[in-house]
Amino acid sequence: MSSDPFGPSTGRGFATTPPSDAALAEGYEVSDANGRDLAICIAVFAGSAVLAIGGTILALHMFGGNPAQYGNFTQLQQHHITPPAPQLQADPVADFAQYQSQENVALTTTGKIAPGLAHIPIARAMALMDGKPLDPAPTVPP
């Protein structure tokens, strides 16, 4: 084993063979990232973060003011608002079963909705949409 820390066994340093023409034609990377450029990029991002945080702190210090200088709160600001209590279902399964039975009655029976409006069972409505007459065909005695 050689004493070179950047030898071919470490995968660092320069390639021992140049890239093939096919690799160059496909546009594959043939070199590692430049450490100097990467360090500059990280430093710029870190500096930007420091400037943004510092600018925010400075703006809060300059324009935030002291709440004591504004005086006392108004009655509206001091008023305590109590939200309404939640209206939870005691038994959701039973409530849903009751809802389903009400809807089932509405879907399978006839009835009035409003003056001049009525509803008919779904099966009958589908038969009417299929082109069957409203009244059943008269039965002829044999």
N, CA, C and O atoms as CSV, one atom per row, in Angstrom:
chain,resi,resn,atom,element,x,y,z
A,1,MET,N,N,0.848,-1.178,0.000
A,1,MET,CA,C,0.000,0.000,0.000
A,1,MET,C,C,0.885,1.228,0.000
A,1,MET,O,O,1.881,1.291,0.720
A,2,SER,N,N,0.512,2.209,-0.817
A,2,SER,CA,C,1.338,3.408,-0.927
A,2,SER,C,C,0.991,4.383,0.182
A,2,SER,O,O,-0.069,4.290,0.800
A,3,SER,N,N,1.894,5.317,0.425
A,3,SER,CA,C,1.670,6.312,1.473
A,3,SER,C,C,0.962,7.552,0.938
A,3,SER,O,O,0.736,8.501,1.689
A,4,ASP,N,N,0.613,7.561,-0.328
A,4,ASP,CA,C,-0.067,8.719,-0.928
A,4,ASP,C,C,-1.511,8.768,-0.451
A,4,ASP,O,O,-2.276,7.853,-0.754
A,5,PRO,N,N,-1.928,9.841,0.312
A,5,PRO,CA,C,-3.306,9.888,0.810
A,5,PRO,C,C,-4.325,10.145,-0.301
A,5,PRO,O,O,-5.524,9.969,-0.084
A,6,PHE,N,N,-3.876,10.550,-1.465
A,6,PHE,CA,C,-4.803,10.829,-2.561
A,6,PHE,C,C,-4.592,9.855,-3.712
A,6,PHE,O,O,-4.796,10.207,-4.874
A,7,GLY,N,N,-4.201,8.682,-3.403
A,7,GLY,CA,C,-3.930,7.674,-4.421
A,7,GLY,C,C,-5.209,7.104,-5.005
A,7,GLY,O,O,-6.304,7.468,-4.576
A,8,PRO,N,N,-5.081,6.198,-5.997
A,8,PRO,CA,C,-6.257,5.640,-6.666
A,8,PRO,C,C,-7.149,4.813,-5.757
A,8,PRO,O,O,-8.339,4.663,-6.033
A,9,SER,N,N,-6.586,4.264,-4.661
A,9,SER,CA,C,-7.405,3.428,-3.787
A,9,SER,C,C,-8.395,4.248,-2.959
A,9,SER,O,O,-9.384,3.694,-2.479
A,10,THR,N,N,-8.161,5.537,-2.779
A,10,THR,CA,C,-9.056,6.359,-1.961
A,10,THR,C,C,-10.195,6.953,-2.769
A,10,THR,O,O,-11.205,7.369,-2.202
A,11,GLY,N,N,-10.049,7.000,-4.069
A,11,GLY,CA,C,-11.082,7.601,-4.906
A,11,GLY,C,C,-10.986,9.121,-4.940
A,11,GLY,O,O,-11.871,9.796,-5.467
A,12,ARG,N,N,-9.916,9.650,-4.381
A,12,ARG,CA,C,-9.736,11.095,-4.395
A,12,ARG,C,C,-8.586,11.448,-5.318
A,12,ARG,O,O,-7.758,10.594,-5.634
A,13,GLY,N,N,-8.527,12.660,-5.739
A,13,GLY,CA,C,-7.443,13.111,-6.593
A,13,GLY,C,C,-7.840,13.039,-8.059
A,13,GLY,O,O,-9.023,13.085,-8.396
A,14,PHE,N,N,-6.879,12.929,-8.894
A,14,PHE,CA,C,-7.120,12.910,-10.332
A,14,PHE,C,C,-7.332,11.486,-10.820
A,14,PHE,O,O,-6.772,10.540,-10.265
A,15,ALA,N,N,-8.140,11.340,-11.858
A,15,ALA,CA,C,-8.402,10.019,-12.423
A,15,ALA,C,C,-7.146,9.502,-13.104
A,15,ALA,O,O,-6.386,10.259,-13.708
A,16,THR,N,N,-6.951,8.214,-12.993
A,16,THR,CA,C,-5.766,7.617,-13.619
A,16,THR,C,C,-5.965,7.438,-15.120
A,16,THR,O,O,-5.000,7.403,-15.884
A,17,THR,N,N,-7.230,7.326,-15.536
A,17,THR,CA,C,-7.523,7.221,-16.974
A,17,THR,C,C,-8.468,8.355,-17.343
A,17,THR,O,O,-9.351,8.697,-16.556
A,18,PRO,N,N,-8.304,8.940,-18.511
A,18,PRO,CA,C,-9.199,10.027,-18.910
A,18,PRO,C,C,-10.589,9.481,-19.222
A,18,PRO,O,O,-10.737,8.291,-19.500
A,19,PRO,N,N,-11.619,10.346,-19.177
A,19,PRO,CA,C,-12.973,9.878,-19.496
A,19,PRO,C,C,-13.076,9.468,-20.962
A,19,PRO,O,O,-12.378,9.996,-21.828
A,20,SER,N,N,-13.961,8.519,-21.211
A,20,SER,CA,C,-14.118,8.027,-22.583
A,20,SER,C,C,-14.849,9.062,-23.429
A,20,SER,O,O,-15.503,9.971,-22.917
A,21,ASP,N,N,-14.716,8.894,-24.736
A,21,ASP,CA,C,-15.392,9.810,-25.659
A,21,ASP,C,C,-16.914,9.687,-25.529
A,21,ASP,O,O,-17.630,10.674,-25.699
A,22,ALA,N,N,-17.412,8.482,-25.229
A,22,ALA,CA,C,-18.857,8.283,-25.061
A,22,ALA,C,C,-19.356,9.037,-23.827
A,22,ALA,O,O,-20.440,9.620,-23.851
A,23,ALA,N,N,-18.563,9.026,-22.747
A,23,ALA,CA,C,-18.957,9.741,-21.532
A,23,ALA,C,C,-18.967,11.240,-21.784
A,23,ALA,O,O,-19.858,11.946,-21.312
A,24,LEU,N,N,-17.986,11.725,-22.523
A,24,LEU,CA,C,-17.951,13.155,-22.850
A,24,LEU,C,C,-19.115,13.533,-23.758
A,24,LEU,O,O,-19.689,14.612,-23.610
A,25,ALA,N,N,-19.472,12.646,-24.708
A,25,ALA,CA,C,-20.570,12.925,-25.629
A,25,ALA,C,C,-21.903,12.978,-24.885
A,25,ALA,O,O,-22.779,13.766,-25.242
A,26,GLU,N,N,-22.065,12.139,-23.846
A,26,GLU,CA,C,-23.306,12.123,-23.069
A,26,GLU,C,C,-23.393,13.301,-22.110
A,26,GLU,O,O,-24.469,13.589,-21.587
A,27,GLY,N,N,-22.273,13.990,-21.868
A,27,GLY,CA,C,-22.290,15.142,-20.978
A,27,GLY,C,C,-22.099,14.799,-19.522
A,27,GLY,O,O,-22.481,15.585,-18.655
A,28,TYR,N,N,-21.511,13.631,-19.219
A,28,TYR,CA,C,-21.263,13.253,-17.834
A,28,TYR,C,C,-20.196,14.158,-17.229
A,28,TYR,O,O,-19.338,14.686,-17.936
A,29,GLU,N,N,-20.262,14.330,-15.902
A,29,GLU,CA,C,-19.245,15.120,-15.221
A,29,GLU,C,C,-17.918,14.377,-15.275
A,29,GLU,O,O,-17.853,13.160,-15.106
A,30,VAL,N,N,-16.879,15.136,-15.512
A,30,VAL,CA,C,-15.562,14.510,-15.602
A,30,VAL,C,C,-14.637,15.007,-14.504
A,30,VAL,O,O,-13.472,14.615,-14.458
A,31,SER,N,N,-15.140,15.873,-13.608
A,31,SER,CA,C,-14.311,16.364,-12.519
A,31,SER,C,C,-15.169,16.529,-11.265
A,31,SER,O,O,-16.398,16.554,-11.331
A,32,ASP,N,N,-14.494,16.640,-10.131
A,32,ASP,CA,C,-15.177,16.839,-8.866
A,32,ASP,C,C,-15.587,18.299,-8.721
A,32,ASP,O,O,-15.188,19.160,-9.505
A,33,ALA,N,N,-16.392,18.548,-7.701
A,33,ALA,CA,C,-16.802,19.923,-7.415
A,33,ALA,C,C,-15.599,20.715,-6.929
A,33,ALA,O,O,-14.709,20.176,-6.271
A,34,ASN,N,N,-15.583,21.986,-7.258
A,34,ASN,CA,C,-14.497,22.860,-6.843
A,34,ASN,C,C,-14.756,23.283,-5.400
A,34,ASN,O,O,-15.769,23.922,-5.114
A,35,GLY,N,N,-13.864,22.937,-4.504
A,35,GLY,CA,C,-14.046,23.232,-3.079
A,35,GLY,C,C,-14.087,24.715,-2.783
A,35,GLY,O,O,-14.841,25.153,-1.914
A,36,ARG,N,N,-13.283,25.498,-3.494
A,36,ARG,CA,C,-13.236,26.947,-3.259
A,36,ARG,C,C,-14.571,27.581,-3.607
A,36,ARG,O,O,-15.093,28.392,-2.841
A,37,ASP,N,N,-15.126,27.219,-4.755
A,37,ASP,CA,C,-16.421,27.783,-5.153
A,37,ASP,C,C,-17.528,27.363,-4.196
A,37,ASP,O,O,-18.421,28.155,-3.894
A,38,LEU,N,N,-17.477,26.130,-3.721
A,38,LEU,CA,C,-18.469,25.647,-2.771
A,38,LEU,C,C,-18.374,26.409,-1.451
A,38,LEU,O,O,-19.400,26.759,-0.868
A,39,ALA,N,N,-17.170,26.667,-0.980
A,39,ALA,CA,C,-16.974,27.418,0.262
A,39,ALA,C,C,-17.481,28.858,0.111
A,39,ALA,O,O,-18.089,29.398,1.035
A,40,ILE,N,N,-17.239,29.472,-1.035
A,40,ILE,CA,C,-17.731,30.837,-1.273
A,40,ILE,C,C,-19.252,30.855,-1.273
A,40,ILE,O,O,-19.860,31.764,-0.707
A,41,CYS,N,N,-19.872,29.863,-1.900
A,41,CYS,CA,C,-21.341,29.784,-1.953
A,41,CYS,C,C,-21.920,29.632,-0.552
A,41,CYS,O,O,-22.891,30.308,-0.213
A,42,ILE,N,N,-21.340,28.754,0.268
A,42,ILE,CA,C,-21.822,28.562,1.635
A,42,ILE,C,C,-21.638,29.839,2.443
A,42,ILE,O,O,-22.515,30.203,3.226
A,43,ALA,N,N,-20.516,30.525,2.267
A,43,ALA,CA,C,-20.269,31.766,2.994
A,43,ALA,C,C,-21.273,32.849,2.594
A,43,ALA,O,O,-21.728,33.616,3.443
A,44,VAL,N,N,-21.616,32.914,1.321
A,44,VAL,CA,C,-22.607,33.906,0.867
A,44,VAL,C,C,-23.971,33.604,1.471
A,44,VAL,O,O,-24.658,34.521,1.919
A,45,PHE,N,N,-24.379,32.334,1.493
A,45,PHE,CA,C,-25.666,31.980,2.091
A,45,PHE,C,C,-25.678,32.268,3.592
A,45,PHE,O,O,-26.664,32.784,4.117
A,46,ALA,N,N,-24.585,31.935,4.282
A,46,ALA,CA,C,-24.514,32.202,5.721
A,46,ALA,C,C,-24.541,33.705,5.987
A,46,ALA,O,O,-25.220,34.162,6.907
A,47,GLY,N,N,-23.809,34.467,5.189
A,47,GLY,CA,C,-23.821,35.926,5.348
A,47,GLY,C,C,-25.204,36.502,5.098
A,47,GLY,O,O,-25.633,37.418,5.799
A,48,SER,N,N,-25.904,35.971,4.103
A,48,SER,CA,C,-27.266,36.436,3.826
A,48,SER,C,C,-28.192,36.153,4.997
A,48,SER,O,O,-29.024,36.989,5.349
A,49,ALA,N,N,-28.051,34.976,5.605
A,49,ALA,CA,C,-28.884,34.631,6.761
A,49,ALA,C,C,-28.587,35.551,7.932
A,49,ALA,O,O,-29.507,36.010,8.609
A,50,VAL,N,N,-27.302,35.827,8.179
A,50,VAL,CA,C,-26.931,36.726,9.273
A,50,VAL,C,C,-27.471,38.124,9.013
A,50,VAL,O,O,-27.984,38.763,9.931
A,51,LEU,N,N,-27.367,38.606,7.796
A,51,LEU,CA,C,-27.897,39.939,7.463
A,51,LEU,C,C,-29.413,39.998,7.619
A,51,LEU,O,O,-29.944,40.992,8.114
A,52,ALA,N,N,-30.112,38.953,7.204
A,52,ALA,CA,C,-31.566,38.941,7.324
A,52,ALA,C,C,-31.995,38.950,8.783
A,52,ALA,O,O,-32.896,39.699,9.160
A,53,ILE,N,N,-31.360,38.125,9.605
A,53,ILE,CA,C,-31.715,38.081,11.027
A,53,ILE,C,C,-31.339,39.396,11.699
A,53,ILE,O,O,-32.113,39.935,12.490
A,54,GLY,N,N,-30.165,39.906,11.390
A,54,GLY,CA,C,-29.752,41.195,11.967
A,54,GLY,C,C,-30.666,42.330,11.545
A,54,GLY,O,O,-30.997,43.195,12.355
A,55,GLY,N,N,-31.076,42.334,10.284
A,55,GLY,CA,C,-32.000,43.375,9.815
A,55,GLY,C,C,-33.352,43.297,10.497
A,55,GLY,O,O,-33.960,44.322,10.803
A,56,THR,N,N,-33.820,42.084,10.734
A,56,THR,CA,C,-35.095,41.913,11.429
A,56,THR,C,C,-35.002,42.411,12.863
A,56,THR,O,O,-35.901,43.102,13.345
A,57,ILE,N,N,-33.921,42.063,13.543
A,57,ILE,CA,C,-33.744,42.529,14.923
A,57,ILE,C,C,-33.635,44.052,14.958
A,57,ILE,O,O,-34.226,44.692,15.827
A,58,LEU,N,N,-32.892,44.633,14.031
A,58,LEU,CA,C,-32.758,46.086,13.974
A,58,LEU,C,C,-34.101,46.761,13.709
A,58,LEU,O,O,-34.423,47.771,14.336
A,59,ALA,N,N,-34.882,46.209,12.784
A,59,ALA,CA,C,-36.192,46.800,12.474
A,59,ALA,C,C,-37.127,46.705,13.671
A,59,ALA,O,O,-37.866,47.648,13.954
A,60,LEU,N,N,-37.103,45.586,14.372
A,60,LEU,CA,C,-37.944,45.461,15.563
A,60,LEU,C,C,-37.516,46.439,16.641
A,60,LEU,O,O,-38.352,47.000,17.349
A,61,HIS,N,N,-36.226,46.639,16.763
A,61,HIS,CA,C,-35.726,47.574,17.769
A,61,HIS,C,C,-36.097,49.012,17.404
A,61,HIS,O,O,-36.475,49.804,18.268
A,62,MET,N,N,-35.985,49.337,16.113
A,62,MET,CA,C,-36.252,50.724,15.690
A,62,MET,C,C,-37.743,51.034,15.631
A,62,MET,O,O,-38.166,52.112,16.048
A,63,PHE,N,N,-38.543,50.102,15.118
A,63,PHE,CA,C,-39.947,50.398,14.860
A,63,PHE,C,C,-40.915,49.664,15.789
A,63,PHE,O,O,-42.105,49.978,15.813
A,64,GLY,N,N,-40.418,48.695,16.550
A,64,GLY,CA,C,-41.292,47.918,17.423
A,64,GLY,C,C,-41.859,48.745,18.555
A,64,GLY,O,O,-43.020,48.579,18.929
A,65,GLY,N,N,-41.067,49.614,19.091
A,65,GLY,CA,C,-41.534,50.474,20.170
A,65,GLY,C,C,-41.753,49.716,21.462
A,65,GLY,O,O,-41.534,48.507,21.547
A,66,ASN,N,N,-42.183,50.447,22.448
A,66,ASN,CA,C,-42.459,49.895,23.755
A,66,ASN,C,C,-43.966,49.884,23.947
A,66,ASN,O,O,-44.589,50.936,23.811
A,67,PRO,N,N,-44.580,48.756,24.254
A,67,PRO,CA,C,-46.035,48.735,24.411
A,67,PRO,C,C,-46.530,49.679,25.498
A,67,PRO,O,O,-47.676,50.126,25.452
A,68,ALA,N,N,-45.689,49.986,26.469
A,68,ALA,CA,C,-46.109,50.885,27.549
A,68,ALA,C,C,-46.336,52.304,27.043
A,68,ALA,O,O,-47.104,53.054,27.646
A,69,GLN,N,N,-45.693,52.682,25.963
A,69,GLN,CA,C,-45.850,54.057,25.460
A,69,GLN,C,C,-47.197,54.284,24.783
A,69,GLN,O,O,-47.581,55.429,24.544
A,70,TYR,N,N,-47.911,53.224,24.476
A,70,TYR,CA,C,-49.201,53.374,23.803
A,70,TYR,C,C,-50.346,53.560,24.780
A,70,TYR,O,O,-51.471,53.808,24.347
A,71,GLY,N,N,-50.110,53.451,26.063
A,71,GLY,CA,C,-51.167,53.639,27.047
A,71,GLY,C,C,-51.903,52.351,27.344
A,71,GLY,O,O,-51.469,51.260,26.972
A,72,ASN,N,N,-53.021,52.503,28.019
A,72,ASN,CA,C,-53.804,51.335,28.439
A,72,ASN,C,C,-54.592,50.762,27.269
A,72,ASN,O,O,-54.838,51.432,26.265
A,73,PHE,N,N,-54.978,49.510,27.430
A,73,PHE,CA,C,-55.804,48.869,26.429
A,73,PHE,C,C,-57.219,49.436,26.490
A,73,PHE,O,O,-57.664,49.901,27.540
A,74,THR,N,N,-57.929,49.395,25.351
A,74,THR,CA,C,-59.330,49.816,25.329
A,74,THR,C,C,-60.198,48.722,25.931
A,74,THR,O,O,-59.731,47.606,26.160
A,75,GLN,N,N,-61.456,49.041,26.185
A,75,GLN,CA,C,-62.364,48.034,26.737
A,75,GLN,C,C,-62.547,46.874,25.759
A,75,GLN,O,O,-62.671,45.723,26.177
A,76,LEU,N,N,-62.565,47.172,24.468
A,76,LEU,CA,C,-62.719,46.118,23.474
A,76,LEU,C,C,-61.522,45.172,23.497
A,76,LEU,O,O,-61.683,43.962,23.341
A,77,GLN,N,N,-60.318,45.722,23.692
A,77,GLN,CA,C,-59.130,44.887,23.744
A,77,GLN,C,C,-59.070,44.067,25.031
A,77,GLN,O,O,-58.457,43.000,25.051
A,78,GLN,N,N,-59.691,44.548,26.096
A,78,GLN,CA,C,-59.667,43.852,27.369
A,78,GLN,C,C,-60.823,42.863,27.511
A,78,GLN,O,O,-60.814,42.029,28.417
A,79,HIS,N,N,-61.808,42.946,26.634
A,79,HIS,CA,C,-62.989,42.102,26.745
A,79,HIS,C,C,-62.626,40.640,26.486
A,79,HIS,O,O,-61.959,40.319,25.503
A,80,HIS,N,N,-63.071,39.770,27.377
A,80,HIS,CA,C,-62.791,38.338,27.248
A,80,HIS,C,C,-63.928,37.683,26.467
A,80,HIS,O,O,-65.092,37.786,26.854
A,81,ILE,N,N,-63.593,37.020,25.382
A,81,ILE,CA,C,-64.586,36.349,24.550
A,81,ILE,C,C,-64.544,34.863,24.869
A,81,ILE,O,O,-63.497,34.223,24.781
A,82,THR,N,N,-65.692,34.331,25.238
A,82,THR,CA,C,-65.792,32.900,25.538
A,82,THR,C,C,-66.386,32.191,24.326
A,82,THR,O,O,-67.509,32.498,23.926
A,83,PRO,N,N,-65.665,31.263,23.745
A,83,PRO,CA,C,-66.209,30.554,22.581
A,83,PRO,C,C,-67.336,29.619,23.020
A,83,PRO,O,O,-67.378,29.192,24.173
A,84,PRO,N,N,-68.242,29.305,22.104
A,84,PRO,CA,C,-69.335,28.396,22.471
A,84,PRO,C,C,-68.794,26.990,22.740
A,84,PRO,O,O,-67.744,26.595,22.234
A,85,ALA,N,N,-69.534,26.270,23.538
A,85,ALA,CA,C,-69.134,24.902,23.853
A,85,ALA,C,C,-69.291,24.024,22.612
A,85,ALA,O,O,-70.193,24.258,21.807
A,86,PRO,N,N,-68.436,23.023,22.444
A,86,PRO,CA,C,-68.566,22.141,21.280
A,86,PRO,C,C,-69.843,21.313,21.370
A,86,PRO,O,O,-70.261,20.894,22.450
A,87,GLN,N,N,-70.439,21.093,20.229
A,87,GLN,CA,C,-71.666,20.302,20.166
A,87,GLN,C,C,-71.309,18.945,19.575
A,87,GLN,O,O,-71.436,18.713,18.373
A,88,LEU,N,N,-70.864,18.067,20.444
A,88,LEU,CA,C,-70.443,16.742,20.004
A,88,LEU,C,C,-71.620,15.782,20.008
A,88,LEU,O,O,-72.571,15.938,20.775
A,89,GLN,N,N,-71.537,14.794,19.143
A,89,GLN,CA,C,-72.575,13.772,19.103
A,89,GLN,C,C,-72.348,12.792,20.260
A,89,GLN,O,O,-71.227,12.350,20.511
A,90,ALA,N,N,-73.443,12.465,20.955
A,90,ALA,CA,C,-73.329,11.508,22.047
A,90,ALA,C,C,-73.112,10.097,21.506
A,90,ALA,O,O,-72.324,9.332,22.062
A,91,ASP,N,N,-73.817,9.748,20.408
A,91,ASP,CA,C,-73.688,8.418,19.825
A,91,ASP,C,C,-73.698,8.556,18.299
A,91,ASP,O,O,-74.762,8.480,17.685
A,92,PRO,N,N,-72.541,8.757,17.686
A,92,PRO,CA,C,-72.493,8.983,16.239
A,92,PRO,C,C,-73.051,7.820,15.422
A,92,PRO,O,O,-73.650,8.048,14.370
A,93,VAL,N,N,-72.872,6.594,15.875
A,93,VAL,CA,C,-73.355,5.439,15.113
A,93,VAL,C,C,-74.882,5.444,15.077
A,93,VAL,O,O,-75.480,5.212,14.025
A,94,ALA,N,N,-75.509,5.705,16.211
A,94,ALA,CA,C,-76.971,5.749,16.255
A,94,ALA,C,C,-77.492,6.937,15.448
A,94,ALA,O,O,-78.500,6.824,14.750
A,95,ASP,N,N,-76.803,8.078,15.544
A,95,ASP,CA,C,-77.223,9.254,14.769
A,95,ASP,C,C,-77.148,8.970,13.273
A,95,ASP,O,O,-78.039,9.367,12.521
A,96,PHE,N,N,-76.087,8.285,12.834
A,96,PHE,CA,C,-75.955,7.977,11.420
A,96,PHE,C,C,-77.009,6.966,10.983
A,96,PHE,O,O,-77.544,7.067,9.880
A,97,ALA,N,N,-77.307,5.999,11.836
A,97,ALA,CA,C,-78.355,5.023,11.509
A,97,ALA,C,C,-79.706,5.714,11.375
A,97,ALA,O,O,-80.487,5.387,10.481
A,98,GLN,N,N,-79.983,6.667,12.260
A,98,GLN,CA,C,-81.241,7.420,12.169
A,98,GLN,C,C,-81.275,8.248,10.880
A,98,GLN,O,O,-82.303,8.319,10.207
A,99,TYR,N,N,-80.150,8.868,10.547
A,99,TYR,CA,C,-80.073,9.655,9.310
A,99,TYR,C,C,-80.306,8.760,8.093
A,99,TYR,O,O,-81.036,9.136,7.175
A,100,GLN,N,N,-79.685,7.573,8.084
A,100,GLN,CA,C,-79.860,6.654,6.953
A,100,GLN,C,C,-81.311,6.192,6.834
A,100,GLN,O,O,-81.831,6.067,5.725
A,101,SER,N,N,-81.963,5.939,7.959
A,101,SER,CA,C,-83.358,5.481,7.890
A,101,SER,C,C,-84.265,6.604,7.372
A,101,SER,O,O,-85.197,6.341,6.611
A,102,GLN,N,N,-84.000,7.851,7.777
A,102,GLN,CA,C,-84.790,8.981,7.263
A,102,GLN,C,C,-84.585,9.126,5.756
A,102,GLN,O,O,-85.544,9.332,5.012
A,103,GLU,N,N,-83.347,9.020,5.313
A,103,GLU,CA,C,-83.070,9.145,3.887
A,103,GLU,C,C,-83.666,7.973,3.116
A,103,GLU,O,O,-84.154,8.157,2.001
A,104,ASN,N,N,-83.634,6.782,3.684
A,104,ASN,CA,C,-84.201,5.607,3.027
A,104,ASN,C,C,-85.707,5.781,2.843
A,104,ASN,O,O,-86.248,5.413,1.800
A,105,VAL,N,N,-86.385,6.337,3.843
A,105,VAL,CA,C,-87.827,6.604,3.716
A,105,VAL,C,C,-88.069,7.607,2.594
A,105,VAL,O,O,-88.987,7.434,1.792
A,106,ALA,N,N,-87.249,8.655,2.535
A,106,ALA,CA,C,-87.426,9.675,1.492
A,106,ALA,C,C,-87.157,9.113,0.104
A,106,ALA,O,O,-87.760,9.567,-0.869
A,107,LEU,N,N,-86.267,8.138,-0.006
A,107,LEU,CA,C,-85.904,7.590,-1.315
A,107,LEU,C,C,-86.831,6.470,-1.782
A,107,LEU,O,O,-86.823,6.123,-2.963
A,108,THR,N,N,-87.625,5.901,-0.886
A,108,THR,CA,C,-88.439,4.760,-1.273
A,108,THR,C,C,-89.942,5.010,-1.185
A,108,THR,O,O,-90.726,4.097,-1.444
A,109,THR,N,N,-90.363,6.215,-0.828
A,109,THR,CA,C,-91.798,6.515,-0.709
A,109,THR,C,C,-92.132,7.755,-1.527
A,109,THR,O,O,-91.250,8.468,-2.004
A,110,THR,N,N,-93.424,7.989,-1.673
A,110,THR,CA,C,-93.879,9.218,-2.328
A,110,THR,C,C,-94.294,10.207,-1.251
A,110,THR,O,O,-94.650,9.829,-0.135
A,111,GLY,N,N,-94.240,11.465,-1.607
A,111,GLY,CA,C,-94.642,12.481,-0.642
A,111,GLY,C,C,-94.558,13.861,-1.260
A,111,GLY,O,O,-94.033,14.036,-2.359
A,112,LYS,N,N,-95.093,14.859,-0.525
A,112,LYS,CA,C,-95.066,16.238,-0.993
A,112,LYS,C,C,-93.855,16.945,-0.417
A,112,LYS,O,O,-93.519,16.783,0.756
A,113,ILE,N,N,-93.213,17.724,-1.252
A,113,ILE,CA,C,-92.081,18.532,-0.815
A,113,ILE,C,C,-92.581,19.923,-0.453
A,113,ILE,O,O,-92.265,20.456,0.611
A,114,ALA,N,N,-93.363,20.498,-1.354
A,114,ALA,CA,C,-93.923,21.839,-1.186
A,114,ALA,C,C,-95.207,21.872,-1.998
A,114,ALA,O,O,-95.484,20.929,-2.739
A,115,PRO,N,N,-95.997,22.932,-1.879
A,115,PRO,CA,C,-97.215,22.996,-2.700
A,115,PRO,C,C,-96.871,22.878,-4.192
A,115,PRO,O,O,-96.125,23.691,-4.737
A,116,GLY,N,N,-97.423,21.867,-4.827
A,116,GLY,CA,C,-97.197,21.657,-6.253
A,116,GLY,C,C,-95.979,20.809,-6.566
A,116,GLY,O,O,-95.729,20.515,-7.735
A,117,LEU,N,N,-95.216,20.406,-5.564
A,117,LEU,CA,C,-94.029,19.582,-5.773
A,117,LEU,C,C,-94.136,18.310,-4.954
A,117,LEU,O,O,-94.581,18.331,-3.807
A,118,ALA,N,N,-93.723,17.205,-5.553
A,118,ALA,CA,C,-93.762,15.925,-4.861
A,118,ALA,C,C,-92.520,15.133,-5.223
A,118,ALA,O,O,-91.828,15.439,-6.195
A,119,HIS,N,N,-92.250,14.108,-4.422
A,119,HIS,CA,C,-91.136,13.225,-4.755
A,119,HIS,C,C,-91.677,11.809,-4.911
A,119,HIS,O,O,-92.682,11.427,-4.311
A,120,ILE,N,N,-90.959,11.038,-5.753
A,120,ILE,CA,C,-91.354,9.658,-6.010
A,120,ILE,C,C,-90.162,8.764,-5.669
A,120,ILE,O,O,-89.040,9.258,-5.557
A,121,PRO,N,N,-90.382,7.466,-5.501
A,121,PRO,CA,C,-89.267,6.570,-5.185
A,121,PRO,C,C,-88.225,6.546,-6.300
A,121,PRO,O,O,-88.543,6.740,-7.473
A,122,ILE,N,N,-87.014,6.312,-5.921
A,122,ILE,CA,C,-85.908,6.279,-6.879
A,122,ILE,C,C,-86.131,5.208,-7.934
A,122,ILE,O,O,-85.881,5.452,-9.115
A,123,ALA,N,N,-86.588,4.046,-7.544
A,123,ALA,CA,C,-86.797,2.957,-8.512
A,123,ALA,C,C,-87.809,3.380,-9.566
A,123,ALA,O,O,-87.638,3.076,-10.746
A,124,ARG,N,N,-88.846,4.068,-9.160
A,124,ARG,CA,C,-89.868,4.533,-10.108
A,124,ARG,C,C,-89.294,5.617,-11.016
A,124,ARG,O,O,-89.582,5.638,-12.212
A,125,ALA,N,N,-88.484,6.515,-10.459
A,125,ALA,CA,C,-87.872,7.573,-11.272
A,125,ALA,C,C,-86.933,6.973,-12.318
A,125,ALA,O,O,-86.879,7.450,-13.451
A,126,MET,N,N,-86.193,5.925,-11.939
A,126,MET,CA,C,-85.303,5.287,-12.904
A,126,MET,C,C,-86.106,4.582,-13.989
A,126,MET,O,O,-85.696,4.566,-15.149
A,127,ALA,N,N,-87.237,4.005,-13.628
A,127,ALA,CA,C,-88.079,3.360,-14.633
A,127,ALA,C,C,-88.629,4.398,-15.608
A,127,ALA,O,O,-88.701,4.144,-16.811
A,128,LEU,N,N,-89.018,5.571,-15.092
A,128,LEU,CA,C,-89.518,6.633,-15.982
A,128,LEU,C,C,-88.411,7.128,-16.909
A,128,LEU,O,O,-88.658,7.415,-18.080
A,129,MET,N,N,-87.197,7.226,-16.384
A,129,MET,CA,C,-86.085,7.662,-17.222
A,129,MET,C,C,-85.741,6.616,-18.269
A,129,MET,O,O,-85.164,6.940,-19.307
A,130,ASP,N,N,-86.090,5.364,-18.003
A,130,ASP,CA,C,-85.844,4.276,-18.944
A,130,ASP,C,C,-86.891,4.266,-20.050
A,130,ASP,O,O,-86.760,3.512,-21.015
A,131,GLY,N,N,-87.927,5.092,-19.925
A,131,GLY,CA,C,-88.942,5.186,-20.964
A,131,GLY,C,C,-90.194,4.401,-20.675
A,131,GLY,O,O,-91.053,4.296,-21.551
A,132,LYS,N,N,-90.342,3.846,-19.492
A,132,LYS,CA,C,-91.546,3.106,-19.156
A,132,LYS,C,C,-92.646,4.104,-18.797
A,132,LYS,O,O,-92.351,5.161,-18.238
A,133,PRO,N,N,-93.889,3.797,-19.103
A,133,PRO,CA,C,-94.967,4.749,-18.835
A,133,PRO,C,C,-95.200,4.917,-17.330
A,133,PRO,O,O,-94.815,4.074,-16.520
A,134,LEU,N,N,-95.845,6.037,-16.990
A,134,LEU,CA,C,-96.126,6.341,-15.598
A,134,LEU,C,C,-97.103,5.337,-15.000
A,134,LEU,O,O,-96.933,4.885,-13.868
A,135,ASP,N,N,-98.131,4.994,-15.779
A,135,ASP,CA,C,-99.104,4.019,-15.302
A,135,ASP,C,C,-98.724,2.644,-15.835
A,135,ASP,O,O,-98.277,2.525,-16.975
A,136,PRO,N,N,-98.896,1.614,-15.028
A,136,PRO,CA,C,-98.564,0.282,-15.532
A,136,PRO,C,C,-99.524,-0.122,-16.643
A,136,PRO,O,O,-100.658,0.354,-16.704
A,137,ALA,N,N,-99.067,-0.987,-17.501
A,137,ALA,CA,C,-99.893,-1.466,-18.610
A,137,ALA,C,C,-101.067,-2.251,-18.045
A,137,ALA,O,O,-100.912,-3.017,-17.094
A,138,PRO,N,N,-102.264,-2.052,-18.645
A,138,PRO,CA,C,-103.413,-2.790,-18.133
A,138,PRO,C,C,-103.247,-4.286,-18.392
A,138,PRO,O,O,-102.721,-4.710,-19.421
A,139,THR,N,N,-103.703,-5.044,-17.447
A,139,THR,CA,C,-103.618,-6.494,-17.591
A,139,THR,C,C,-104.866,-6.976,-18.336
A,139,THR,O,O,-105.980,-6.555,-18.025
A,140,VAL,N,N,-104.684,-7.821,-19.275
A,140,VAL,CA,C,-105.796,-8.379,-20.052
A,140,VAL,C,C,-106.106,-9.740,-19.475
A,140,VAL,O,O,-105.228,-10.594,-19.356
A,141,PRO,N,N,-107.408,-9.942,-19.105
A,141,PRO,CA,C,-107.737,-11.264,-18.560
A,141,PRO,C,C,-107.545,-12.354,-19.614
A,141,PRO,O,O,-107.799,-12.112,-20.794
A,142,PRO,N,N,-107.112,-13.520,-19.225
A,142,PRO,CA,C,-106.880,-14.593,-20.209
A,142,PRO,C,C,-108.152,-15.190,-20.749
A,142,PRO,O,O,-108.103,-16.097,-21.580
